[in-house]
């Protein structure tokens, strides 16, 4: 359904607003930890994930969002 309107990207872009770095993933990309890691390593502290999923999948979205946050948290220095 989306194919006539969008095409795949070739890079992960981050952008800054008021000294805060943002990144964007789209829907199912949240399932892949490597993608959030790439954006985090590029400096993003906030990642937007626009998506459309059935309400029955809310538990899965919540789990993935928490997992990606844990995957990319900064460890305190000792």
C-alpha positions, 0 to 999 in steps of 0.5 A: 500500500505504501510503495507508491508513496515512499521509498527506502532510505539509505542513511539515518539522519539526525537533526537538532532543535534547541540543542537537542538531537532527534532521530526518526524510525518508522513503525516496524523499524523499532523491532531492530535494536541495531537501528536505534543504536545507529541513531543513538551513536549519531547523538540522538537523545530523542527518537520519534517512532510514528506508527500505526498498530492495532490496539492489541499490540500495545504490550509489544510496542511498550516492551520494544520501546523500553528495550530500545531505551535500555539498549542505548542508555548511557552507563554512569562513569565510575 
